[in-house]
Amino acid sequence: MIFRKDFLFVVVLFIALFNINTLHAKAEQNELPLKSLYSFKSDPFLLKWTFEIEKNQSTVAVVNTEPQTFEEKTLDRWKQKQSHLWKALPKEKFTINASAYTAAADECGKSDGITSSGLKVAEKRTLACPPSYPFGTKISIEGVGVLRCEDRGGAIKGNHFDIYMETKGEAFAFGRRNLVAEVIE
């Protein structure tokens, strides 16, 4: 019984393969009427679908597909939330009353180093700014360099800015100074 089923299967398979090869041979000789009647280049359904895809792709904006860092995502969110503040930033140089701070618990009330913007403090980068300066604002300070507004503080108002430093010794040595600053970005 098993022999008959296997034999029958082989015969059916052979017939199917023979018919496929015959169809291919006739198609190559242009004997099949379908090959001469159908052209994918003039298929109305295929053309409609193709042009709809192209139209949809042309209206899609190019999106940056590179993965963003936590820092970039955070600053992008703040830029959207504080968009109204960017227009009011000073265009020319101005004088600031600069002091220094550390991430110590006795100064900040906590010691994890997380700023008001959600970013971790970094020396030569973090600046505590008044509320009128949006997070992410880059400010060039004479004698200090370019720092980014990432933090706030209870005493940070008007023209008072706080520069983050690693150690209390550096912060005390810096003291309080009047410096010339400029918004660069």
C-alpha positions in Angstrom: 0.0 0.0 0.0 2.8 2.4 0.9 4.6 1.5 -2.3 1.5 2.5 -4.4 1.1 5.9 -2.7 4.8 6.7 -3.2 4.7 5.6 -6.8 1.5 7.7 -7.4 3.2 10.7 -5.8 6.2 10.4 -8.1 4.0 10.1 -11.2 2.0 13.2 -10.3 5.1 15.2 -9.5 6.7 14.1 -12.9 3.6 15.2 -14.8 3.5 18.6 -13.0 7.1 19.3 -13.7 6.7 18.2 -17.4 3.7 20.6 -17.8 5.7 23.5 -16.2 8.6 23.0 -18.5 6.3 22.9 -21.5 4.6 26.1 -20.5 8.0 27.8 -20.1 9.1 26.6 -23.5 5.9 27.9 -25.1 6.3 31.3 -23.3 9.8 31.6 -24.7 8.5 31.0 -28.2 5.7 33.5 -27.7 3.0 30.9 -28.2 1.1 31.9 -25.1 -1.5 34.6 -25.8 -1.3 36.0 -22.3 2.3 37.2 -22.7 1.4 39.4 -25.7 -1.7 40.8 -24.1 -0.4 41.8 -20.7 2.2 44.4 -20.1 3.0 45.4 -16.5 4.1 48.9 -17.9 0.5 49.7 -18.8 -1.3 47.9 -16.0 -3.7 50.5 -14.6 -3.8 49.0 -11.1 0.0 48.8 -10.9 0.4 52.3 -12.2 -2.1 53.7 -9.7 -0.5 51.9 -6.8 3.0 53.0 -7.9 2.1 56.7 -8.2 0.3 56.7 -4.8 3.4 55.3 -3.1 5.6 57.9 -4.8 3.2 60.7 -3.9 3.1 59.5 -0.2 6.9 59.2 -0.1 7.4 62.7 -1.4 5.2 64.3 1.3 7.0 62.5 4.1 9.5 64.7 5.8 13.1 63.4 6.1 13.5 62.3 9.7 16.9 61.9 11.3 17.1 58.2 11.9 20.3 58.4 14.0 19.6 57.4 17.6 19.6 60.4 19.9 21.4 60.4 23.2 19.5 61.0 26.5 21.1 64.5 26.6 19.8 65.4 23.0 16.3 64.0 23.7 16.1 66.0 27.0 17.3 69.2 25.4 14.9 68.8 22.4 11.9 68.4 24.8 13.0 71.5 26.7 13.4 73.4 23.5 9.8 72.6 22.6 8.5 73.5 26.0 10.4 76.8 26.3 10.2 77.9 22.7 8.8 81.3 23.7 11.9 82.1 25.7 14.3 81.7 22.7 13.0 84.8 21.0 13.7 87.0 24.1 17.4 86.2 24.5 19.8 89.2 24.4 21.4 89.6 21.0 24.5 91.6 22.1 27.0 91.2 24.9 25.9 91.7 28.5 27.4 91.7 32.0 26.7 88.9 34.4 27.3 88.5 38.1 29.0 85.0 38.1 29.6 82.7 41.0 30.4 79.0 41.3 28.6 76.1 42.8 29.1 72.3 43.3 26.7 69.4 43.4 27.1 69.0 47.2 24.0 68.3 49.3 24.6 71.4 51.5 24.4 73.6 48.4 21.7 71.8 46.3 19.7 69.9 48.8 20.7 66.7 47.2 24.0 65.1 46.0 23.1 63.1 42.9 24.3 65.8 40.4 21.0 65.9 38.5 20.2 69.4 37.3 16.8 71.1 36.9 16.8 70.2 33.3 17.3 66.5 34.1 20.9 66.3 32.9 23.8 65.3 35.1 26.2 68.2 35.9 29.5 68.4 34.0 32.5 70.7 34.6 33.1 73.2 31.8 29.6 72.6 30.5 26.9 73.2 33.2 25.6 76.7 34.0 22.7 77.7 36.3 20.8 80.5 34.6 17.8 82.7 35.5 14.4 81.4 34.4 14.3 83.8 31.4 17.1 81.6 29.8 15.8 78.3 28.3 17.6 75.1 29.0 20.1 74.4 26.3 21.1 78.0 25.7 24.9 78.3 25.0 26.5 81.3 26.6 30.1 82.4 26.0 31.5 83.8 29.2 34.7 85.9 29.1 37.6 84.0 30.7 35.5 80.9 31.4 34.4 79.5 27.9 31.2 78.3 26.4 28.7 76.9 28.9 25.2 75.5 28.5 22.2 76.5 30.6 21.1 73.3 32.3 20.2 74.3 35.9 18.2 76.8 38.0 18.5 77.9 41.6 16.7 79.9 44.2 19.2 82.7 44.1 19.6 82.7 40.3 17.7 85.8 39.2 18.3 88.8 37.0 21.9 88.8 35.9 23.2 86.2 38.4 24.6 83.0 36.9 26.2 80.0 38.7 29.0 78.1 37.0 29.3 74.4 38.0 32.7 73.3 39.4 33.8 69.8 40.7 35.2 70.8 44.1 34.4 73.4 46.8 38.0 74.6 46.6 37.6 75.6 43.0 34.2 77.2 43.7 35.6 79.3 46.6 38.6 80.3 44.6 36.4 81.5 41.8 34.3 83.6 44.2 32.0 86.2 42.6 32.9 88.1 39.5 31.3 90.5 37.0 32.0 89.0 33.6 31.0 89.8 30.0 28.9 87.2 28.4 27.1 86.6 25.1 24.4 84.2 23.9 25.8 82.2 21.0 23.1 79.6 20.5 
